[in-house]
Amino acid sequence: MVPTFLIILTNDSYSDDMRYSKVFDRVPTRQDVIDSFGSIDSGDHNTRTYTVLNIPDRTEVGGITVTDDEEYSFGCLK
């Protein structure tokens, strides 16, 4: 099975909402996050989390969590 990846943006604020990127046929980078969602920041939310999932394996391969003054990143988004 060919690996495919998806970036999920979760906003933690007044309500939890999620947005999805296009499907990638390669591991996404930080630039792909910016291209998909416009920036890497908390916006007007308390926290934003960008998560990269390997769709066939159902595994998390990277992520970024951003608050007003800090960023935590790991895996392919570090």
DRENLO-114970 format. One record per residue: x negated, y, z of N, C-alpha, C in turn. Coordinates in nm, 4 decimals. Layout:
// residues N
<pt><n_X>X</n_X><n_Y>Y</n_Y><n_Z>Z</n_Z><ca_X>X</ca_X><ca_Y>Y</ca_Y><ca_Z>Z</ca_Z><c_X>X</c_X><c_Y>Y</c_Y><c_Z>Z</c_Z></pt>
...
END
This chain:
// residues 78
<pt><n_X>-0.0847</n_X><n_Y>-0.1180</n_Y><n_Z>0.0000</n_Z><ca_X>0.0000</ca_X><ca_Y>0.0000</ca_Y><ca_Z>0.0000</ca_Z><c_X>-0.0897</c_X><c_Y>0.1248</c_Y><c_Z>0.0000</c_Z></pt>
<pt><n_X>-0.0569</n_X><n_Y>0.2216</n_Y><n_Z>-0.0834</n_Z><ca_X>-0.1353</ca_X><ca_Y>0.3447</ca_Y><ca_Z>-0.0943</ca_Z><c_X>-0.1041</c_X><c_Y>0.4341</c_Y><c_Z>0.0251</c_Z></pt>
<pt><n_X>-0.2070</n_X><n_Y>0.4830</n_Y><n_Z>0.0948</n_Z><ca_X>-0.1809</ca_X><ca_Y>0.5734</ca_Y><ca_Z>0.2071</ca_Z><c_X>-0.1177</c_X><c_Y>0.7039</c_Y><c_Z>0.1585</c_Z></pt>
<pt><n_X>-0.0181</n_X><n_Y>0.7478</n_Y><n_Z>0.2290</n_Z><ca_X>0.0420</ca_X><ca_Y>0.8791</ca_Y><ca_Z>0.2058</ca_Z><c_X>0.0553</c_X><c_Y>0.9475</c_Y><c_Z>0.3404</c_Z></pt>
<pt><n_X>0.0518</n_X><n_Y>1.0806</n_Y><n_Z>0.3365</n_Z><ca_X>0.0483</ca_X><ca_Y>1.1582</ca_Y><ca_Z>0.4592</ca_Z><c_X>0.1508</c_X><c_Y>1.2697</c_Y><c_Z>0.4550</c_Z></pt>
<pt><n_X>0.1952</n_X><n_Y>1.3124</n_Y><n_Z>0.5721</n_Z><ca_X>0.2940</ca_X><ca_Y>1.4170</ca_Y><ca_Z>0.5866</ca_Z><c_X>0.2528</c_X><c_Y>1.5055</c_Y><c_Z>0.7038</c_Z></pt>
<pt><n_X>0.2702</n_X><n_Y>1.6363</n_Y><n_Z>0.6889</n_Z><ca_X>0.2461</ca_X><ca_Y>1.7286</ca_Y><ca_Z>0.8000</ca_Z><c_X>0.3819</c_X><c_Y>1.7680</c_Y><c_Z>0.8563</c_Z></pt>
<pt><n_X>0.3971</n_X><n_Y>1.7556</n_Y><n_Z>0.9864</n_Z><ca_X>0.5207</ca_X><ca_Y>1.7945</ca_Y><ca_Z>1.0536</ca_Z><c_X>0.4908</c_X><c_Y>1.9132</c_Y><c_Z>1.1441</c_Z></pt>
<pt><n_X>0.5684</n_X><n_Y>2.0191</n_Y><n_Z>1.1315</n_Z><ca_X>0.5577</ca_X><ca_Y>2.1369</ca_Y><ca_Z>1.2183</ca_Z><c_X>0.6727</c_X><c_Y>2.1314</c_Y><c_Z>1.3173</c_Z></pt>
<pt><n_X>0.6390</n_X><n_Y>2.1325</n_Y><n_Z>1.4467</n_Z><ca_X>0.7390</ca_X><ca_Y>2.1332</ca_Y><ca_Z>1.5525</ca_Z><c_X>0.7274</c_X><c_Y>2.2644</c_Y><c_Z>1.6285</c_Z></pt>
<pt><n_X>0.8376</n_X><n_Y>2.3376</n_Y><n_Z>1.6376</n_Z><ca_X>0.8426</ca_X><ca_Y>2.4624</ca_Y><ca_Z>1.7135</ca_Z><c_X>0.9072</c_X><c_Y>2.4339</c_Y><c_Z>1.8477</c_Z></pt>
<pt><n_X>0.8398</n_X><n_Y>2.4680</n_Y><n_Z>1.9554</n_Z><ca_X>0.8940</ca_X><ca_Y>2.4501</ca_Y><ca_Z>2.0895</ca_Z><c_X>0.9287</c_X><c_Y>2.5881</c_Y><c_Z>2.1424</c_Z></pt>
<pt><n_X>1.0532</n_X><n_Y>2.6223</n_Y><n_Z>2.1397</n_Z><ca_X>1.0948</ca_X><ca_Y>2.7552</ca_Y><ca_Z>2.1834</ca_Z><c_X>1.2352</c_X><c_Y>2.7453</c_Y><c_Z>2.2385</c_Z></pt>
<pt><n_X>1.3255</n_X><n_Y>2.8226</n_Y><n_Z>2.1838</n_Z><ca_X>1.4640</ca_X><ca_Y>2.8223</ca_Y><ca_Z>2.2288</ca_Z><c_X>1.5312</c_X><c_Y>2.6904</c_Y><c_Z>2.1955</c_Z></pt>
<pt><n_X>1.4881</n_X><n_Y>2.6288</n_Y><n_Z>2.0890</n_Z><ca_X>1.5345</ca_X><ca_Y>2.4956</ca_Y><ca_Z>2.0514</ca_Z><c_X>1.4200</c_X><c_Y>2.4276</c_Y><c_Z>1.9773</c_Z></pt>
<pt><n_X>1.4196</n_X><n_Y>2.2974</n_Y><n_Z>1.9830</n_Z><ca_X>1.3162</ca_X><ca_Y>2.2237</ca_Y><ca_Z>1.9097</ca_Z><c_X>1.3620</c_X><c_Y>2.2084</c_Y><c_Z>1.7658</c_Z></pt>
<pt><n_X>1.2816</n_X><n_Y>2.2574</n_Y><n_Z>1.6724</n_Z><ca_X>1.3128</ca_X><ca_Y>2.2349</ca_Y><ca_Z>1.5326</ca_Z><c_X>1.1881</c_X><c_Y>2.1881</c_Y><c_Z>1.4614</c_Z></pt>
<pt><n_X>1.2082</n_X><n_Y>2.1174</n_Y><n_Z>1.3509</n_Z><ca_X>1.0967</ca_X><ca_Y>2.0585</ca_Y><ca_Z>1.2786</ca_Z><c_X>1.1049</c_X><c_Y>2.0964</c_Y><c_Z>1.1318</c_Z></pt>
<pt><n_X>0.9864</n_X><n_Y>2.1149</n_Y><n_Z>1.0724</n_Z><ca_X>0.9748</ca_X><ca_Y>2.1367</ca_Y><ca_Z>0.9284</ca_Z><c_X>0.8727</c_X><c_Y>2.0379</c_Y><c_Z>0.8750</c_Z></pt>
<pt><n_X>0.8864</n_X><n_Y>2.0041</n_Y><n_Z>0.7471</n_Z><ca_X>0.8018</ca_X><ca_Y>1.9019</ca_Y><ca_Z>0.6865</ca_Z><c_X>0.7321</c_X><c_Y>1.9567</c_Y><c_Z>0.5627</c_Z></pt>
<pt><n_X>0.6085</n_X><n_Y>1.9137</n_Y><n_Z>0.5433</n_Z><ca_X>0.5339</ca_X><ca_Y>1.9495</ca_Y><ca_Z>0.4225</ca_Z><c_X>0.5716</c_X><c_Y>1.8532</c_Y><c_Z>0.3104</c_Z></pt>
<pt><n_X>0.5121</n_X><n_Y>1.8767</n_Y><n_Z>0.1947</n_Z><ca_X>0.5214</ca_X><ca_Y>1.7786</ca_Y><ca_Z>0.0868</ca_Z><c_X>0.4405</c_X><c_Y>1.6558</c_Y><c_Z>0.1289</c_Z></pt>
<pt><n_X>0.4555</n_X><n_Y>1.5477</n_Y><n_Z>0.0570</n_Z><ca_X>0.3793</ca_X><ca_Y>1.4263</ca_Y><ca_Z>0.0837</ca_Z><c_X>0.2445</c_X><c_Y>1.4375</c_Y><c_Z>0.0130</c_Z></pt>
<pt><n_X>0.1386</n_X><n_Y>1.4046</n_Y><n_Z>0.0846</n_Z><ca_X>0.0020</ca_X><ca_Y>1.4099</ca_Y><ca_Z>0.0318</ca_Z><c_X>-0.0469</c_X><c_Y>1.2682</c_Y><c_Z>0.0033</c_Z></pt>
<pt><n_X>-0.1273</n_X><n_Y>1.2527</n_Y><n_Z>-0.1026</n_Z><ca_X>-0.1868</ca_X><ca_Y>1.1225</ca_Y><ca_Z>-0.1325</ca_Z><c_X>-0.3303</c_X><c_Y>1.1139</c_Y><c_Z>-0.0801</c_Z></pt>
<pt><n_X>-0.3658</n_X><n_Y>1.2077</n_Y><n_Z>0.0066</n_Z><ca_X>-0.4974</ca_X><ca_Y>1.2127</ca_Y><ca_Z>0.0715</ca_Z><c_X>-0.4764</c_X><c_Y>1.2717</c_Y><c_Z>0.2107</c_Z></pt>
<pt><n_X>-0.5777</n_X><n_Y>1.2614</n_Y><n_Z>0.2942</n_Z><ca_X>-0.5669</ca_X><ca_Y>1.3163</ca_Y><ca_Z>0.4295</ca_Z><c_X>-0.5635</c_X><c_Y>1.4690</c_Y><c_Z>0.4205</c_Z></pt>
<pt><n_X>-0.4604</n_X><n_Y>1.5341</n_Y><n_Z>0.4744</n_Z><ca_X>-0.4514</ca_X><ca_Y>1.6803</ca_Y><ca_Z>0.4691</ca_Z><c_X>-0.5583</c_X><c_Y>1.7475</c_Y><c_Z>0.5556</c_Z></pt>
<pt><n_X>-0.5906</n_X><n_Y>1.8701</n_Y><n_Z>0.5184</n_Z><ca_X>-0.6885</ca_X><ca_Y>1.9516</ca_Y><ca_Z>0.5902</ca_Z><c_X>-0.6181</c_X><c_Y>2.0707</c_Y><c_Z>0.6556</c_Z></pt>
<pt><n_X>-0.6965</n_X><n_Y>2.1499</n_Y><n_Z>0.7296</n_Z><ca_X>-0.6420</ca_X><ca_Y>2.2729</ca_Y><ca_Z>0.7883</ca_Z><c_X>-0.5891</c_X><c_Y>2.3661</c_Y><c_Z>0.6787</c_Z></pt>
<pt><n_X>-0.6579</n_X><n_Y>2.3689</n_Y><n_Z>0.5648</n_Z><ca_X>-0.6120</ca_X><ca_Y>2.4540</ca_Y><ca_Z>0.4541</ca_Z><c_X>-0.4759</c_X><c_Y>2.4071</c_Y><c_Z>0.4022</c_Z></pt>
<pt><n_X>-0.4517</n_X><n_Y>2.2783</n_Y><n_Z>0.4024</n_Z><ca_X>-0.3213</ca_X><ca_Y>2.2261</ca_Y><ca_Z>0.3608</ca_Z><c_X>-0.2111</c_X><c_Y>2.2703</c_Y><c_Z>0.4570</c_Z></pt>
<pt><n_X>-0.2430</n_X><n_Y>2.2777</n_Y><n_Z>0.5857</n_Z><ca_X>-0.1461</ca_X><ca_Y>2.3282</ca_Y><ca_Z>0.6838</ca_Z><c_X>-0.1110</c_X><c_Y>2.4735</c_Y><c_Z>0.6505</c_Z></pt>
<pt><n_X>-0.2129</n_X><n_Y>2.5548</n_Y><n_Z>0.6256</n_Z><ca_X>-0.1912</ca_X><ca_Y>2.6962</ca_Y><ca_Z>0.5922</ca_Z><c_X>-0.1116</c_X><c_Y>2.7081</c_Y><c_Z>0.4625</c_Z></pt>
<pt><n_X>-0.1474</n_X><n_Y>2.6295</n_Y><n_Z>0.3621</n_Z><ca_X>-0.0757</ca_X><ca_Y>2.6337</ca_Y><ca_Z>0.2344</ca_Z><c_X>0.0707</c_X><c_Y>2.5914</c_Y><c_Z>0.2509</c_Z></pt>
<pt><n_X>0.0972</n_X><n_Y>2.4971</n_Y><n_Z>0.3384</n_Z><ca_X>0.2330</ca_X><ca_Y>2.4458</ca_Y><ca_Z>0.3575</ca_Z><c_X>0.3204</c_X><c_Y>2.5365</c_Y><c_Z>0.4435</c_Z></pt>
<pt><n_X>0.2606</n_X><n_Y>2.5982</n_Y><n_Z>0.5473</n_Z><ca_X>0.3407</ca_X><ca_Y>2.6716</ca_Y><ca_Z>0.6445</ca_Z><c_X>0.3032</c_X><c_Y>2.8192</c_Y><c_Z>0.6590</c_Z></pt>
<pt><n_X>0.2053</n_X><n_Y>2.8659</n_Y><n_Z>0.5814</n_Z><ca_X>0.1703</ca_X><ca_Y>3.0079</ca_Y><ca_Z>0.5815</ca_Z><c_X>0.0611</c_X><c_Y>3.0476</c_Y><c_Z>0.6774</c_Z></pt>
<pt><n_X>0.0443</n_X><n_Y>2.9767</n_Y><n_Z>0.7879</n_Z><ca_X>-0.0592</ca_X><ca_Y>3.0093</ca_Y><ca_Z>0.8856</ca_Z><c_X>-0.0667</c_X><c_Y>2.8973</c_Y><c_Z>0.9884</c_Z></pt>
<pt><n_X>-0.1659</n_X><n_Y>2.9084</n_Y><n_Z>1.0747</n_Z><ca_X>-0.1765</ca_X><ca_Y>2.8209</ca_Y><ca_Z>1.1914</ca_Z><c_X>-0.1715</c_X><c_Y>2.9130</c_Y><c_Z>1.3120</c_Z></pt>
<pt><n_X>-0.0543</n_X><n_Y>2.9286</n_Y><n_Z>1.3680</n_Z><ca_X>-0.0368</ca_X><ca_Y>3.0142</ca_Y><ca_Z>1.4865</ca_Z><c_X>0.0918</c_X><c_Y>2.9761</c_Y><c_Z>1.5585</c_Z></pt>
<pt><n_X>0.1166</n_X><n_Y>3.0399</n_Y><n_Z>1.6717</n_Z><ca_X>0.2371</ca_X><ca_Y>3.0075</ca_Y><ca_Z>1.7470</ca_Z><c_X>0.3582</c_X><c_Y>3.0859</c_Y><c_Z>1.6976</c_Z></pt>
<pt><n_X>0.3355</n_X><n_Y>3.1840</n_Y><n_Z>1.6112</n_Z><ca_X>0.4479</ca_X><ca_Y>3.2628</ca_Y><ca_Z>1.5603</ca_Z><c_X>0.5243</c_X><c_Y>3.3260</c_Y><c_Z>1.6749</c_Z></pt>
<pt><n_X>0.6555</n_X><n_Y>3.3232</n_Y><n_Z>1.6688</n_Z><ca_X>0.7366</ca_X><ca_Y>3.3799</ca_Y><ca_Z>1.7768</ca_Z><c_X>0.7870</c_X><c_Y>3.2711</c_Y><c_Z>1.8716</c_Z></pt>
<pt><n_X>0.7152</n_X><n_Y>3.1587</n_Y><n_Z>1.8745</n_Z><ca_X>0.7510</ca_X><ca_Y>3.0469</ca_Y><ca_Z>1.9610</ca_Z><c_X>0.6495</c_X><c_Y>3.0338</c_Y><c_Z>2.0738</c_Z></pt>
<pt><n_X>0.6886</n_X><n_Y>2.9615</n_Y><n_Z>2.1793</n_Z><ca_X>0.5962</ca_X><ca_Y>2.9365</ca_Y><ca_Z>2.2898</ca_Z><c_X>0.4797</c_X><c_Y>2.8504</c_Y><c_Z>2.2426</c_Z></pt>
<pt><n_X>0.5112</n_X><n_Y>2.7502</n_Y><n_Z>2.1640</n_Z><ca_X>0.4122</ca_X><ca_Y>2.6545</ca_Y><ca_Z>2.1158</ca_Z><c_X>0.4523</c_X><c_Y>2.6063</c_Y><c_Z>1.9771</c_Z></pt>
<pt><n_X>0.3531</n_X><n_Y>2.5848</n_Y><n_Z>1.8927</n_Z><ca_X>0.3755</ca_X><ca_Y>2.5182</ca_Y><ca_Z>1.7648</ca_Z><c_X>0.2786</c_X><c_Y>2.4026</c_Y><c_Z>1.7561</c_Z></pt>
<pt><n_X>0.3271</n_X><n_Y>2.2896</n_Y><n_Z>1.7073</n_Z><ca_X>0.2426</ca_X><ca_Y>2.1733</ca_Y><ca_Z>1.6888</ca_Z><c_X>0.2516</c_X><c_Y>2.1278</c_Y><c_Z>1.5442</c_Z></pt>
<pt><n_X>0.1360</n_X><n_Y>2.1121</n_Y><n_Z>1.4824</n_Z><ca_X>0.1238</ca_X><ca_Y>2.0614</ca_Y><ca_Z>1.3459</ca_Z><c_X>0.0668</c_X><c_Y>1.9206</c_Y><c_Z>1.3583</c_Z></pt>
<pt><n_X>0.1372</n_X><n_Y>1.8203</n_Y><n_Z>1.3093</n_Z><ca_X>0.0958</ca_X><ca_Y>1.6821</ca_Y><ca_Z>1.3233</ca_Z><c_X>0.0844</c_X><c_Y>1.6175</c_Y><c_Z>1.1857</c_Z></pt>
<pt><n_X>-0.0258</n_X><n_Y>1.5470</n_Y><n_Z>1.1613</n_Z><ca_X>-0.0432</ca_X><ca_Y>1.4739</ca_Y><ca_Z>1.0361</ca_Z><c_X>-0.0163</c_X><c_Y>1.3260</c_Y><c_Z>1.0635</c_Z></pt>
<pt><n_X>0.0779</n_X><n_Y>1.2701</n_Y><n_Z>0.9874</n_Z><ca_X>0.1115</ca_X><ca_Y>1.1294</ca_Y><ca_Z>1.0013</ca_Z><c_X>0.0723</c_X><c_Y>1.0516</c_Y><c_Z>0.8774</c_Z></pt>
<pt><n_X>0.0157</n_X><n_Y>0.9336</n_Y><n_Z>0.8993</n_Z><ca_X>-0.0058</ca_X><ca_Y>0.8363</ca_Y><ca_Z>0.7930</ca_Z><c_X>0.1274</c_X><c_Y>0.7621</c_Y><c_Z>0.7829</c_Z></pt>
<pt><n_X>0.2000</n_X><n_Y>0.7848</n_Y><n_Z>0.6745</n_Z><ca_X>0.3372</ca_X><ca_Y>0.7348</ca_Y><ca_Z>0.6640</ca_Z><c_X>0.3458</c_X><c_Y>0.5822</c_Y><c_Z>0.6654</c_Z></pt>
<pt><n_X>0.2690</n_X><n_Y>0.5107</n_Y><n_Z>0.5807</n_Z><ca_X>0.2848</ca_X><ca_Y>0.3641</ca_Y><ca_Z>0.5817</ca_Z><c_X>0.2465</c_X><c_Y>0.2996</c_Y><c_Z>0.7155</c_Z></pt>
<pt><n_X>0.1408</n_X><n_Y>0.3521</n_Y><n_Z>0.7788</n_Z><ca_X>0.0953</ca_X><ca_Y>0.2936</ca_Y><ca_Z>0.9056</ca_Z><c_X>0.1718</c_X><c_Y>0.3472</c_Y><c_Z>1.0263</c_Z></pt>
<pt><n_X>0.2438</n_X><n_Y>0.4581</n_Y><n_Z>1.0058</n_Z><ca_X>0.3161</ca_X><ca_Y>0.5244</ca_Y><ca_Z>1.1157</ca_Z><c_X>0.2208</c_X><c_Y>0.5621</c_Y><c_Z>1.2291</c_Z></pt>
<pt><n_X>0.1046</n_X><n_Y>0.6169</n_Y><n_Z>1.1894</n_Z><ca_X>0.0064</ca_X><ca_Y>0.6586</ca_Y><ca_Z>1.2888</ca_Z><c_X>-0.0232</c_X><c_Y>0.8074</c_Y><c_Z>1.2747</c_Z></pt>
<pt><n_X>-0.0575</n_X><n_Y>0.8688</n_Y><n_Z>1.3847</n_Z><ca_X>-0.0964</ca_X><ca_Y>1.0087</ca_Y><ca_Z>1.3876</ca_Z><c_X>-0.2466</c_X><c_Y>1.0157</c_Y><c_Z>1.3620</c_Z></pt>
<pt><n_X>-0.2885</n_X><n_Y>1.0945</n_Y><n_Z>1.2614</n_Z><ca_X>-0.4302</ca_X><ca_Y>1.1003</ca_Y><ca_Z>1.2263</ca_Z><c_X>-0.4921</c_X><c_Y>1.2370</c_Y><c_Z>1.2529</c_Z></pt>
<pt><n_X>-0.4128</n_X><n_Y>1.3307</n_Y><n_Z>1.3010</n_Z><ca_X>-0.4649</ca_X><ca_Y>1.4623</ca_Y><ca_Z>1.3340</ca_Z><c_X>-0.3544</c_X><c_Y>1.5529</c_Y><c_Z>1.3810</c_Z></pt>
<pt><n_X>-0.3944</n_X><n_Y>1.6598</n_Y><n_Z>1.4458</n_Z><ca_X>-0.2941</ca_X><ca_Y>1.7537</ca_Y><ca_Z>1.4922</ca_Z><c_X>-0.3555</c_X><c_Y>1.8807</c_Y><c_Z>1.5471</c_Z></pt>
<pt><n_X>-0.2702</n_X><n_Y>1.9826</n_Y><n_Z>1.5546</n_Z><ca_X>-0.3075</ca_X><ca_Y>2.1107</ca_Y><ca_Z>1.6140</ca_Z><c_X>-0.1888</c_X><c_Y>2.1555</c_Y><c_Z>1.6984</c_Z></pt>
<pt><n_X>-0.2156</n_X><n_Y>2.1937</n_Y><n_Z>1.8219</n_Z><ca_X>-0.1149</ca_X><ca_Y>2.2578</ca_Y><ca_Z>1.9053</ca_Z><c_X>-0.1649</c_X><c_Y>2.3981</c_Y><c_Z>1.9354</c_Z></pt>
<pt><n_X>-0.0804</n_X><n_Y>2.4972</n_Y><n_Z>1.9081</n_Z><ca_X>-0.1178</ca_X><ca_Y>2.6375</ca_Y><ca_Z>1.9240</ca_Z><c_X>-0.0206</c_X><c_Y>2.7043</c_Y><c_Z>2.0213</c_Z></pt>
<pt><n_X>-0.0767</n_X><n_Y>2.7725</n_Y><n_Z>2.1205</n_Z><ca_X>0.0016</ca_X><ca_Y>2.8580</ca_Y><ca_Z>2.2088</ca_Z><c_X>-0.0385</c_X><c_Y>3.0021</c_Y><c_Z>2.1779</c_Z></pt>
<pt><n_X>0.0109</n_X><n_Y>3.0961</n_Y><n_Z>2.2556</n_Z><ca_X>-0.0228</ca_X><ca_Y>3.2362</ca_Y><ca_Z>2.2306</ca_Z><c_X>-0.1721</c_X><c_Y>3.2639</c_Y><c_Z>2.2350</c_Z></pt>
<pt><n_X>-0.2455</n_X><n_Y>3.1926</n_Y><n_Z>2.3201</n_Z><ca_X>-0.3874</ca_X><ca_Y>3.2250</ca_Y><ca_Z>2.3367</ca_Z><c_X>-0.4831</c_X><c_Y>3.1068</c_Y><c_Z>2.3259</c_Z></pt>
<pt><n_X>-0.4332</n_X><n_Y>2.9874</n_Y><n_Z>2.2901</n_Z><ca_X>-0.5215</ca_X><ca_Y>2.8718</ca_Y><ca_Z>2.2809</ca_Z><c_X>-0.4825</c_X><c_Y>2.7815</c_Y><c_Z>2.1656</c_Z></pt>
<pt><n_X>-0.5819</n_X><n_Y>2.7046</n_Y><n_Z>2.1197</n_Z><ca_X>-0.5574</ca_X><ca_Y>2.6040</ca_Y><ca_Z>2.0161</ca_Z><c_X>-0.6259</c_X><c_Y>2.4758</c_Y><c_Z>2.0567</c_Z></pt>
<pt><n_X>-0.5520</n_X><n_Y>2.3651</n_Y><n_Z>2.0450</n_Z><ca_X>-0.6057</ca_X><ca_Y>2.2315</ca_Y><ca_Z>2.0687</ca_Z><c_X>-0.5913</c_X><c_Y>2.1550</c_Y><c_Z>1.9385</c_Z></pt>
<pt><n_X>-0.7012</n_X><n_Y>2.0979</n_Y><n_Z>1.8889</n_Z><ca_X>-0.6937</ca_X><ca_Y>2.0243</ca_Y><ca_Z>1.7636</ca_Z><c_X>-0.7720</c_X><c_Y>1.8947</c_Y><c_Z>1.7755</c_Z></pt>
<pt><n_X>-0.7352</n_X><n_Y>1.7972</n_Y><n_Z>1.6918</n_Z><ca_X>-0.8056</ca_X><ca_Y>1.6689</ca_Y><ca_Z>1.6906</ca_Z><c_X>-0.7911</c_X><c_Y>1.6041</c_Y><c_Z>1.5538</c_Z></pt>
<pt><n_X>-0.8708</n_X><n_Y>1.5012</n_Y><n_Z>1.5334</n_Z><ca_X>-0.8638</ca_X><ca_Y>1.4224</ca_Y><ca_Z>1.4110</ca_Z><c_X>-0.8945</c_X><c_Y>1.5051</c_Y><c_Z>1.2868</c_Z></pt>
<pt><n_X>-0.8194</n_X><n_Y>1.4837</n_Y><n_Z>1.1820</n_Z><ca_X>-0.8465</ca_X><ca_Y>1.5483</ca_Y><ca_Z>1.0540</ca_Z><c_X>-0.8222</c_X><c_Y>1.6995</c_Y><c_Z>1.0563</c_Z></pt>
<pt><n_X>-0.7586</n_X><n_Y>1.7521</n_Y><n_Z>1.1599</n_Z><ca_X>-0.7314</ca_X><ca_Y>1.8960</ca_Y><ca_Z>1.1685</ca_Z><c_X>-0.8241</c_X><c_Y>1.9681</c_Y><c_Z>1.2647</c_Z></pt>
<pt><n_X>-0.9245</n_X><n_Y>1.9012</n_Y><n_Z>1.3161</n_Z><ca_X>-1.0182</ca_X><ca_Y>1.9627</ca_Y><ca_Z>1.4103</ca_Z><c_X>-1.1070</c_X><c_Y>2.0622</c_Y><c_Z>1.3396</c_Z></pt>
END
